Amino acid sequence: MTVDITVLEKALQEQLAVFGDLQRLLGEEQQAVVELDTARMELLNSQKEPVIARQMLAADLLRDAIAGLSRQSGGVAAKNVSELLQRLPRESTKELAALQQAVQESGAAVHRQAQHNRALLEPFLTTVNDSLSFLLRVLNTSNQYGASGSYLQRTQAGAVMVNREA
């Protein structure tokens, strides 16, 4: 059982490391959003992808460790670390409980930071979309003469192409 507890401990440590990396990247992303640095935002998004892939692997490792220890401790498979810790001997759970608490707090901090970044990004993206819509409306409006010689404005349904050779 000691080997499986070590595997669980390593899985929790990896989760904590991944959450730390995500917190750092999300903090940098927040700064890039505030500075409207779109090139930096794009770079940070590409840097988050492998970290998220690491998080998925860490989650799989954690699930496997929970399943292995559940089998050894007998009874129904534990759904999470808290449930598993209740079944294990007290002397082996003290360090794991502290590590689990740190992982939960770090995960909650990542969630809060991601929500905050989302709240910052949504108005930015809305402004960009509104600006693009305005430009498309301006570009897709054609002027023609009416029967009385005055301009008639008509809005095109799609994009307008201008042939300068005609």
N, C-alpha and C positions, 0 to 999 in steps of 0.2 A: 504494500500500500504506500510505502514511503516514496517509491519511484513515481507512482501516479500523483501523489501530492506535489512532488517536485514538478511534474508536467503541468499541473494546474497552476502552480505558482509562476512558472515560466509563461504560461498563456496569459495570466493576469498582468504580468510585467510587460509583455508585448502589447497588450491592449492599452496599458498606461502610456507606453512609449508612443504608440500610434496617436492616441488622443493628444499627447503633448505636441507632436508634429502638426496635427490638425489645428490645434489652438494657435500655434505660431503662424501657420499659413493663413488662417482666418483673420488674425490680427493684422498681418501684412495686407490682406485683401481689403480690410476695412480702411486702412490708410490709403490704399490705391483708389478706392471708391471716393473717399473724401477729396482726394487730389484730382479726381477725374482722369486718372492715368490708365487709359484703356489698354495700352500695351502691357503694362504691369499686371492688370487684371487677367489678361489672356495668358501671360506667363504663369501666374499663380494657379490658374485653373489647370494648366498642363502639369504643374507640380503636385496638385492635389490628387490627380488620378492615380498615380502609383501608391500614394499614402492610403487612399480609400481601398485599393486592391489589397494592400497589407492588412488593413482593418478587417476585410472579409476573411482573409486567411487566418488572422488571429481569432476571429469569432468562431471559425470552424475548429481551430485547435482547442479553444475553450469548450466548445460543445463536446468534442471528443473526450477531453479530460473529465468533464462532468459525467459523461456516460460511463467512462471506465471506472471512476470512483464510485458511481452509483451501483454498478454491478458488484463491485467488491464489498460495498457496505451492506448489500442485500436490500431487498424490498423493491419498491417502484422506482423507476428512473427519476432522478431529480430534474426539475425544470430549470433551475438556476443555481448559482453559487450559494445563495443564502439558504436555500432548502438543503443543499448538500452539506453545508457546514454544520447544520443541526444534527446530522447523522454521524459525523466524524468525531473521533475522540477529541476532547477539549484541548489537550496539549498540542495537537497538530493544527488546530484551527485559529489560534490567537494571531499569528502572523498573516495567515490567509485572510482573516476578517479585516485586518487593517489594510491590506493590499486591495481587497475588494471594495472597501470604503473609498480608497483613493481613486480607484477606477470609476466608481459611480460618480464621485464628485467631478472628476475630469471629464467624463462623458456628459454630465449635465452642463459643465462650462462650455464644452464644444457646441452643444445644442443651443445654448443661449447666444453664443457668438454667431453661430450660423443664422439664427433667427434675426439677430440685430443686423447682420450684413444683408440679409434678404430685405429687411425693412428699409435699408439705405439704398439698395439697388432698384427696388420696384419703382420709386418715383423717377429715378434716372432713366430707366428703360421706358417708362411711360412718356417722358419728355422726348426721348429719341424717336419713339413710334409716332408721337403727335407731329414732330417736325417732319418726319418722312411723309406722313399723310398729307401735310400741308404742301410740301414740295410736289408731291404727285398730283394734287389738285391743281396747283398752279401750272405745272407742265402739261397737264392733260386738258386744259381749257383752250378751245380754239375760237378765234374771232372771225366772223363772217358778216358780210353786208346783208341787211334785210331788204325788203321791197322798197322801203322809203329811203334807203341809202344810209341808214344808221347801222351801227354794229349790233350784232346778235351774239350773245355768248351762249355756247353750248358746252356741256361737260361730256367728255368722252367716257365710255364705259371702261376702256382699257388704256394701255399706254399708246401714245401717239408717236409715230416715227416721221421725221422730216427728211425728205429727199432734197438735198441742196442742188442736185443736178437738174431737177425738173424746171 
